[in-house]
Amino acid sequence: MGYIAGIGGANVDIHGQSLAPIIMRDSNPGKLHTSMGGVVRNVLENCARLGLKTQLASAVGDDDYGVMLRRSCERLGIGTDCLFTRPGQNSSCYISIMDGAGDMLVAMSDMRIMKTMDGSFVENSLEMLNGADLVACDGNLSPEAIAALTELCKKPLYLDPVSTTWAQNLKPWLGSFDTIKPNRMEMEVLADMSIRTESDLQAACQKVRGMGVRQLFVSLGADGIYYQGPAGELRGRSHDFTRMTNATGAGDATMAGIIYAAANGFGLKETMDFALGCGIVAVSSSDTINPDMSVSTVYQNVKEFVL
């Protein structure tokens, strides 16, 4: 196994969790916590903690947050040869507010620096990307970057759409992605249809796979993951974990689990279990990335909670 490449967002996450029922349009007592984030950066950090070699292609500003992001990557062993500094730009920042149960109430992001990640940015990162075994990317990339990536990158592309808004922007290039991990709402956008029943979900996945996507892992929250791809169809991998601390990084960890499974040649059932285990480890921590993420911790959670 060589290394996993990632291209997309790297930002600083600021999380606030209320200590009481939230009163809108008022100051609420709570806990504030800062950590490194960005979908692709999060995926790579989880992969690194699982023992995979990783390389990041992204952009940061010449500010304190940019220094923090670069040093964090270096400390984790994430390669930064293609982490470019943009003079005069603010590094990407994301803030989320959680309710007392740890579920997200509202969030806001300043990702204007992503606009500098255009076609030329992809070209400047191409040697690194094409040297990887597979490339993880997120929907935050500009249309110019997505167009260049899908045209020039020769390695399998693993996509997290990030949100329904970004999913809409990705539709022209869907067939160029090997693997996509949407949630139910993002899947509705990608397939351009509502998903209310099991048969709707099957039909939506068939529609997107018909565009050229090899495999789909649809996150269903507490209902687990639905898979459709060359290995067939698998539904019902769920869990009974209820002690959620922070839901923010669950999807990123799940994608890392899927990538780890691909890197190690797992079968479908083991892939699904491992991905769910990664998600459970993620939501057990107040950090976007659980510092206890490891292969042994994942398997421990799979044994205890995956049904």
Sine and cosine of phi, psi and omega as CSV:
sin_phi,cos_phi,sin_psi,cos_psi,sin_omega,cos_omega
0.00,0.00,0.77,-0.64,0.04,-1.00
-1.00,0.10,-0.98,-0.21,0.03,-1.00
-0.57,-0.82,0.30,-0.95,0.07,-1.00
-0.98,-0.20,0.78,-0.62,0.06,-1.00
-0.98,-0.19,0.48,-0.88,0.09,-1.00
-0.69,-0.73,0.65,-0.76,0.06,-1.00
-0.73,-0.69,0.82,-0.57,-0.04,-1.00
0.43,-0.90,-0.56,-0.83,-0.18,-0.98
-0.98,0.21,0.62,-0.79,0.18,-0.98
-0.67,-0.74,0.89,-0.46,-0.07,-1.00
-0.53,-0.85,0.16,-0.99,0.06,-1.00
-1.00,-0.07,0.77,-0.64,0.02,-1.00
-0.98,-0.19,0.74,-0.67,0.13,-0.99
-0.88,-0.47,0.88,-0.47,-0.05,-1.00
-0.94,-0.34,0.70,-0.72,0.13,-0.99
-0.83,-0.55,0.77,-0.64,0.05,-1.00
-0.85,-0.53,0.79,-0.61,-0.04,-1.00
-0.94,0.35,0.57,-0.82,0.07,-1.00
-0.99,-0.10,-0.01,1.00,-0.01,-1.00
-0.47,-0.88,0.20,-0.98,0.08,-1.00
-0.80,0.60,0.74,-0.67,-0.12,-0.99
-0.96,0.29,0.71,-0.70,0.13,-0.99
-0.97,-0.25,0.90,-0.43,-0.07,-1.00
-0.93,0.38,0.51,-0.86,0.03,-1.00
0.87,0.49,0.54,0.84,0.02,-1.00
-0.54,-0.84,0.30,-0.95,0.08,-1.00
-0.99,0.17,0.77,-0.64,-0.07,-1.00
-0.89,-0.46,0.68,-0.73,0.07,-1.00
-0.92,0.38,0.67,-0.74,-0.03,-1.00
-0.19,-0.98,-0.11,-0.99,0.04,-1.00
-0.94,-0.35,0.75,-0.66,0.03,-1.00
-0.93,-0.37,0.66,-0.75,-0.08,-1.00
-0.58,-0.82,0.70,-0.72,0.00,-1.00
-0.92,-0.40,0.71,-0.71,0.04,-1.00
-0.49,-0.87,0.20,-0.98,0.02,-1.00
-0.98,0.18,0.60,-0.80,-0.05,-1.00
-0.55,-0.84,-0.42,-0.91,-0.15,-0.99
0.98,-0.19,0.77,-0.64,-0.16,-0.99
-0.82,0.57,-0.83,0.56,-0.05,-1.00
-0.92,0.39,-0.65,0.76,0.04,-1.00
-0.87,0.49,-0.65,0.76,0.04,-1.00
-0.89,0.46,-0.70,0.72,0.02,-1.00
-0.85,0.52,-0.71,0.70,-0.02,-1.00
-0.92,0.38,-0.60,0.80,0.04,-1.00
-0.90,0.45,-0.69,0.72,0.06,-1.00
-0.87,0.49,-0.68,0.73,0.03,-1.00
-0.87,0.49,-0.68,0.74,0.01,-1.00
-0.89,0.45,-0.66,0.75,0.01,-1.00
-0.93,0.37,-0.37,0.93,0.07,-1.00
-1.00,0.05,-0.02,1.00,0.10,-1.00
0.98,-0.19,0.11,0.99,0.01,-1.00
-1.00,0.02,0.55,-0.83,0.14,-0.99
-0.98,0.21,0.64,-0.77,-0.12,-0.99
-0.66,-0.75,0.43,-0.90,0.09,-1.00
-0.66,-0.75,0.69,-0.73,-0.05,-1.00
-0.92,-0.40,0.74,-0.67,0.19,-0.98
-0.93,-0.37,0.92,-0.38,-0.03,-1.00
-0.34,-0.94,-0.11,-0.99,-0.01,-1.00
-0.68,-0.73,0.62,-0.78,0.09,-1.00
-0.75,-0.66,0.33,-0.94,0.06,-1.00
-1.00,0.08,0.13,-0.99,0.05,-1.00
-1.00,-0.02,0.80,0.61,-0.02,-1.00
-0.82,-0.57,-0.01,-1.00,-0.04,-1.00
-0.88,0.48,-0.62,0.79,0.02,-1.00
-0.90,0.44,-0.61,0.79,0.04,-1.00
-0.89,0.46,-0.66,0.75,0.06,-1.00
-0.89,0.45,-0.68,0.73,0.01,-1.00
-0.87,0.49,-0.69,0.72,-0.03,-1.00
-0.91,0.43,-0.71,0.71,-0.02,-1.00
-0.90,0.44,-0.73,0.68,-0.02,-1.00
-0.90,0.44,-0.60,0.80,0.02,-1.00
-0.90,0.44,-0.70,0.71,0.03,-1.00
-0.87,0.49,-0.72,0.70,-0.02,-1.00
-0.88,0.47,-0.64,0.77,0.00,-1.00
-0.91,0.41,-0.56,0.83,-0.02,-1.00
-0.99,0.11,-0.19,0.98,-0.05,-1.00
1.00,0.05,0.23,0.97,0.08,-1.00
-0.99,0.17,0.83,-0.56,-0.02,-1.00
-0.89,0.45,0.68,-0.74,-0.09,-1.00
-0.86,-0.52,0.29,0.96,-0.01,-1.00
-0.85,0.52,-0.48,0.88,-0.01,-1.00
-0.93,-0.38,0.42,0.91,0.15,-0.99
-0.99,-0.11,0.99,-0.14,-0.17,-0.99
-1.00,-0.05,0.64,-0.77,0.05,-1.00
-1.00,-0.08,0.77,-0.64,-0.01,-1.00
-0.96,-0.27,0.96,-0.28,0.01,-1.00
-0.86,0.52,0.69,-0.73,0.05,-1.00
0.99,0.16,0.00,1.00,-0.02,-1.00
-0.98,-0.21,0.50,-0.86,0.15,-0.99
-1.00,0.10,0.70,-0.71,0.11,-0.99
-0.91,0.42,0.43,-0.90,-0.01,-1.00
-0.91,0.41,0.64,-0.77,-0.02,-1.00
-0.64,-0.77,0.60,-0.80,-0.04,-1.00
-0.72,-0.69,0.74,-0.68,0.04,-1.00
-0.81,-0.59,0.71,-0.70,0.01,-1.00
-0.77,-0.64,0.54,-0.84,0.05,-1.00
-0.89,-0.45,0.85,-0.53,-0.01,-1.00
-0.98,-0.20,0.52,-0.85,0.11,-0.99
-0.98,0.17,-0.04,-1.00,-0.07,-1.00
-0.89,0.45,-0.36,0.93,0.01,-1.00
-1.00,0.02,-0.07,1.00,0.00,-1.00
1.00,-0.01,0.13,0.99,0.03,-1.00
-1.00,-0.08,0.57,-0.82,-0.10,-0.99
-0.94,0.34,0.76,-0.65,0.06,-1.00
-1.00,-0.10,-0.74,0.67,0.00,-1.00
-0.40,-0.92,0.40,-0.91,0.02,-1.00
-0.53,-0.85,0.32,-0.95,0.05,-1.00
-0.55,-0.84,0.58,-0.82,0.00,-1.00
-0.73,-0.69,0.55,-0.83,0.16,-0.99
-0.90,-0.44,0.99,-0.12,-0.09,-1.00
-0.86,-0.50,0.55,0.84,-0.05,-1.00
-0.87,0.49,-0.46,0.89,-0.01,-1.00
-0.91,0.42,-0.37,0.93,0.02,-1.00
-0.88,0.48,-0.41,0.91,0.01,-1.00
-0.92,0.40,-0.36,0.93,0.04,-1.00
-0.98,0.18,-0.16,0.99,0.03,-1.00
-1.00,-0.02,0.99,0.17,-0.10,-0.99
-0.97,-0.26,-0.32,-0.95,-0.01,-1.00
-0.88,0.48,-0.64,0.77,0.01,-1.00
-0.92,0.39,-0.55,0.84,0.08,-1.00
-0.87,0.49,-0.69,0.72,0.03,-1.00
-0.89,0.45,-0.69,0.72,0.00,-1.00
-0.88,0.48,-0.63,0.78,0.01,-1.00
-0.93,0.36,-0.36,0.93,-0.01,-1.00
-0.98,-0.21,0.00,1.00,-0.23,-0.97
-0.91,0.42,-0.62,0.78,-0.01,-1.00
-0.87,0.50,-0.69,0.73,0.03,-1.00
-0.91,0.41,-0.70,0.71,-0.04,-1.00
-0.89,0.46,-0.71,0.71,-0.04,-1.00
-0.97,0.24,-0.14,0.99,0.10,-0.99
-1.00,0.04,-0.12,0.99,-0.04,-1.00
-1.00,0.10,0.24,-0.97,0.10,-1.00
-0.98,0.18,-0.58,0.82,0.13,-0.99
-0.42,-0.91,0.31,-0.95,-0.09,-1.00
-0.83,-0.56,0.85,-0.53,0.10,-0.99
-1.00,-0.01,0.66,-0.75,0.04,-1.00
-0.60,-0.80,0.30,-0.95,0.01,-1.00
-0.81,-0.58,0.28,-0.96,-0.07,-1.00
-0.95,0.31,-0.07,1.00,0.03,-1.00
-0.95,0.30,-0.25,0.97,0.00,-1.00
-0.89,0.45,0.53,-0.85,0.02,-1.00
-0.93,0.37,0.38,-0.92,0.07,-1.00
-0.82,0.57,-0.59,0.80,0.01,-1.00
-0.90,0.43,-0.65,0.76,0.01,-1.00
-0.93,0.36,-0.68,0.74,0.02,-1.00
-0.88,0.47,-0.69,0.73,0.00,-1.00
-0.87,0.49,-0.71,0.70,0.00,-1.00
-0.92,0.38,-0.66,0.75,-0.03,-1.00
-0.89,0.46,-0.74,0.67,-0.05,-1.00
-0.94,0.35,-0.41,0.91,0.02,-1.00
-1.00,0.09,-0.64,0.77,-0.19,-0.98
-0.98,-0.20,-0.46,0.89,-0.04,-1.00
-0.98,0.21,0.78,-0.63,-0.07,-1.00
-0.98,-0.18,0.00,1.00,-0.02,-1.00
-0.98,-0.18,0.38,-0.92,0.00,-1.00
-0.84,0.54,0.74,-0.67,-0.01,-1.00
-0.98,-0.20,0.82,-0.57,0.04,-1.00
-0.95,-0.30,0.88,-0.48,-0.17,-0.98
-0.92,-0.40,0.74,-0.68,0.26,-0.97
-0.95,-0.32,0.90,-0.43,-0.07,-1.00
-0.90,0.43,-0.39,0.92,0.08,-1.00
0.99,0.14,-0.78,0.63,-0.04,-1.00
-0.38,-0.93,0.19,-0.98,0.02,-1.00
-0.91,0.41,-0.58,0.81,0.01,-1.00
-0.89,0.45,-0.75,0.66,0.00,-1.00
-0.93,0.36,-0.55,0.84,0.03,-1.00
-0.86,0.51,-0.62,0.78,0.03,-1.00
-0.87,0.49,-0.65,0.76,-0.02,-1.00
-0.93,0.36,-0.39,0.92,-0.08,-1.00
-0.99,0.11,-0.23,0.97,-0.19,-0.98
-0.84,0.55,-0.59,0.81,-0.01,-1.00
-0.89,0.45,-0.35,0.94,-0.10,-1.00
-0.91,-0.42,0.23,0.97,-0.13,-0.99
-0.82,0.58,-0.67,0.74,-0.08,-1.00
-0.91,0.42,-0.18,0.98,-0.02,-1.00
-1.00,0.01,-0.11,0.99,-0.04,-1.00
-0.99,-0.10,0.71,-0.71,0.03,-1.00
-0.95,0.31,-0.74,0.67,-0.11,-0.99
-0.68,-0.73,0.71,-0.71,0.03,-1.00
-0.79,-0.62,0.67,-0.74,0.03,-1.00
-0.86,-0.51,0.99,0.14,0.06,-1.00
-1.00,-0.02,0.27,-0.96,0.26,-0.96
-1.00,-0.02,-0.05,-1.00,-0.10,-1.00
-0.88,0.47,-0.69,0.72,-0.02,-1.00
-0.92,0.40,-0.65,0.76,0.05,-1.00
-0.91,0.42,-0.58,0.81,0.03,-1.00
-0.90,0.43,-0.61,0.79,0.05,-1.00
-0.87,0.49,-0.65,0.76,0.01,-1.00
-0.93,0.36,-0.72,0.70,-0.02,-1.00
-0.88,0.48,-0.62,0.79,-0.03,-1.00
-1.00,-0.01,-0.17,0.99,-0.03,-1.00
0.84,0.55,0.75,0.66,0.05,-1.00
-0.35,-0.94,0.43,-0.91,0.03,-1.00
-0.98,0.19,0.50,-0.86,0.03,-1.00
-0.84,-0.54,0.96,-0.28,-0.03,-1.00
-0.88,-0.48,-0.40,0.92,-0.08,-1.00
-0.77,-0.64,0.15,-0.99,0.06,-1.00
-0.87,0.50,-0.67,0.75,-0.01,-1.00
-0.93,0.37,-0.55,0.84,0.09,-1.00
-0.88,0.48,-0.70,0.71,-0.01,-1.00
-0.88,0.47,-0.69,0.72,0.03,-1.00
-0.88,0.48,-0.71,0.71,-0.03,-1.00
-0.91,0.41,-0.65,0.76,0.01,-1.00
-0.88,0.47,-0.69,0.72,0.01,-1.00
-0.91,0.40,-0.65,0.76,0.05,-1.00
-0.87,0.49,-0.62,0.79,0.00,-1.00
-0.91,0.42,-0.72,0.70,-0.02,-1.00
-0.95,0.33,-0.63,0.78,0.06,-1.00
-0.89,0.45,-0.52,0.85,0.04,-1.00
-0.90,0.43,-0.32,0.95,0.05,-1.00
-0.99,0.15,-0.17,0.98,0.02,-1.00
0.84,-0.55,-0.09,1.00,0.02,-1.00
-0.95,0.32,0.75,-0.66,-0.07,-1.00
-0.97,0.26,-0.71,0.70,-0.04,-1.00
-0.53,-0.85,0.51,-0.86,-0.02,-1.00
-0.80,-0.60,0.73,-0.68,0.14,-0.99
-0.88,-0.48,0.96,-0.28,-0.06,-1.00
-0.99,-0.11,0.89,-0.45,0.02,-1.00
-0.96,0.27,0.78,-0.63,-0.05,-1.00
-0.86,-0.50,0.42,0.91,0.03,-1.00
0.90,0.44,-0.77,-0.63,-0.03,-1.00
-0.91,0.42,-0.29,0.96,0.02,-1.00
-1.00,0.07,0.06,1.00,0.10,-0.99
1.00,0.03,-0.68,-0.73,-0.11,-0.99
-0.74,-0.67,0.64,-0.76,0.16,-0.99
-0.95,-0.33,0.75,-0.66,0.01,-1.00
-0.90,-0.44,0.62,-0.78,0.19,-0.98
-0.59,-0.81,0.76,-0.65,-0.03,-1.00
-0.03,-1.00,-0.27,-0.96,-0.02,-1.00
-0.86,0.52,-0.48,0.88,0.01,-1.00
-0.98,0.21,-0.02,1.00,0.02,-1.00
0.94,-0.34,-0.68,-0.73,-0.08,-1.00
-0.67,-0.75,0.69,-0.72,0.05,-1.00
-0.65,-0.76,0.80,-0.60,-0.04,-1.00
-0.74,-0.67,0.56,-0.83,0.15,-0.99
0.97,-0.25,0.10,1.00,0.11,-0.99
-0.97,0.26,0.97,-0.23,-0.07,-1.00
-0.78,-0.63,-0.06,-1.00,-0.03,-1.00
-0.55,-0.84,0.27,-0.96,0.02,-1.00
-0.87,-0.49,0.50,0.86,0.06,-1.00
-0.98,0.20,0.77,-0.64,-0.08,-1.00
-0.82,-0.57,-0.04,1.00,-0.09,-1.00
-1.00,-0.07,0.85,0.53,-0.04,-1.00
-0.96,0.30,0.75,-0.66,0.06,-1.00
-0.97,-0.23,-0.65,0.76,-0.08,-1.00
-0.42,-0.91,0.89,-0.46,-0.08,-1.00
-1.00,0.09,-0.13,0.99,-0.19,-0.98
-0.85,0.53,-0.71,0.71,-0.14,-0.99
-1.00,-0.07,0.15,0.99,-0.11,-0.99
-0.89,0.46,-0.72,0.69,-0.03,-1.00
-0.90,0.44,-0.61,0.79,0.01,-1.00
-0.91,0.42,-0.67,0.75,0.02,-1.00
-0.92,0.39,-0.61,0.79,0.04,-1.00
-0.88,0.48,-0.69,0.72,0.05,-1.00
-0.89,0.46,-0.66,0.75,0.05,-1.00
-0.87,0.50,-0.63,0.78,0.04,-1.00
-0.89,0.45,-0.66,0.75,0.04,-1.00
-0.89,0.45,-0.68,0.73,0.00,-1.00
-0.92,0.39,-0.69,0.73,0.03,-1.00
-0.86,0.51,-0.68,0.74,0.01,-1.00
-0.89,0.46,-0.67,0.74,0.03,-1.00
-0.89,0.45,-0.67,0.74,-0.01,-1.00
-0.90,0.43,-0.43,0.90,-0.06,-1.00
-0.95,-0.33,0.17,0.99,0.10,-0.99
0.92,0.39,0.55,0.84,0.00,-1.00
-0.92,0.39,0.47,-0.88,0.20,-0.98
-0.97,0.24,0.09,-1.00,-0.12,-0.99
-0.89,0.45,-0.76,0.66,-0.05,-1.00
-0.88,0.48,-0.69,0.72,0.00,-1.00
-0.91,0.40,-0.58,0.82,0.06,-1.00
-0.88,0.48,-0.74,0.67,-0.02,-1.00
-0.89,0.46,-0.70,0.71,0.00,-1.00
-0.89,0.45,-0.70,0.72,-0.04,-1.00
-0.91,0.41,-0.66,0.75,0.02,-1.00
-0.89,0.46,-0.68,0.73,0.04,-1.00
-0.90,0.43,-0.65,0.76,0.04,-1.00
-0.87,0.49,-0.64,0.77,0.05,-1.00
-0.88,0.47,-0.68,0.73,0.02,-1.00
-0.89,0.46,-0.63,0.78,0.02,-1.00
-0.91,0.41,-0.68,0.73,0.05,-1.00
-0.86,0.51,-0.66,0.75,-0.04,-1.00
-0.88,0.47,-0.73,0.68,-0.09,-1.00
-0.97,0.23,-0.07,1.00,0.03,-1.00
-0.99,0.12,-0.09,1.00,-0.10,-0.99
-0.86,-0.51,0.49,-0.87,0.09,-1.00
-0.97,0.26,-0.34,0.94,0.06,-1.00
-0.98,0.22,0.43,-0.90,0.13,-0.99
-0.85,0.53,-0.65,0.76,0.09,-1.00
-0.92,-0.40,0.81,-0.59,0.04,-1.00
-0.95,0.31,0.86,-0.51,0.01,-1.00
-0.89,0.45,-0.25,0.97,0.03,-1.00
-1.00,-0.01,0.11,0.99,0.03,-1.00
-0.87,0.49,0.83,-0.55,0.06,-1.00
-0.32,-0.95,0.28,-0.96,0.01,-1.00
-0.88,0.48,-0.68,0.73,-0.03,-1.00
-0.91,0.41,-0.63,0.78,0.02,-1.00
-0.92,0.40,-0.63,0.78,0.03,-1.00
-0.88,0.48,-0.76,0.65,-0.02,-1.00
-0.90,0.43,-0.55,0.84,0.07,-1.00
-0.89,0.47,-0.67,0.74,0.04,-1.00
-0.95,0.32,-0.57,0.82,0.08,-1.00
-0.87,0.49,-0.72,0.69,-0.01,-1.00
-0.88,0.47,-0.61,0.79,-0.11,-0.99
-1.00,0.09,-0.57,0.82,-0.22,-0.98
-0.86,-0.51,-0.44,0.90,-0.09,-1.00
-0.97,0.23,0.76,-0.65,-0.09,-1.00
-1.00,0.01,0.00,0.00,0.00,0.00
